[in-house]
Amino acid sequence: MQMQEEARKAGSATRLTACDCCIQVIIRTPTQHALIMQITRRLEFDAGHRIPSHTSQCRHLHGHRYAIEITLSGEIITTDGISEQGMIMDYSEVKRIAKEQLVDAWDHAFLVYRNDKAVLDFLNSLPNHKTVVLEVPPTAENLAMLAFKLLDSAYRHSYGNNLQLERVRIYETPNNWADCLRNSS
């Protein structure tokens, strides 16, 4: 009985049979659960911004060395003989897509809220200035949300292994970041 109780506590299925000479206990371990595999690629870029309605230092024009971490989930590719065997996605492809869809546009740009008229007018007066106009103030939270929305469809199922974007983390500084996560419900 003690062995049956220990197996029950461990989540195993048990069967107890008895005859005149012995007691037989068969323990079945739980079925193996599907594993979720995730990978993360980090890229960095420099950009300027300001938060126009902020009551402290962030209302001033300034810049950051941003970092973006892109976390993807998917099934490990098991096809023999291909370069991605054993991977969810090649990290160089994660980087390529992130650069094409987002990083190259935001790197060395000024990220400005469309309703920040004073700064937008100033930036528009500069010839050939790299300006990215956003629908929301360029807080770390909003940048993470925008990045997630821009990147989500670019990664979805691109390797045929149920690949999907799970998280975008934007570091505004080494000590401050915002995460945008896929809603699992």
Secondary structure, 3 states (H helix, E strand, C coil): CHHHHHHHHCCCEEEEEECCCCEEEEEECCCCCCCCEEEEEEEEEEEEECCCCCCCHHHCCEEEEEEEEEEEEECCCCCCCCCCCCCCCCHHHHHHHHHHHHHHHHCCEEEEECCCHHHHHHHHCCCCCCEEEECCCCCHHHHHHHHHHHHHHHHCCCCCCCCEEEEEEEEEECCEEEEEECCCC
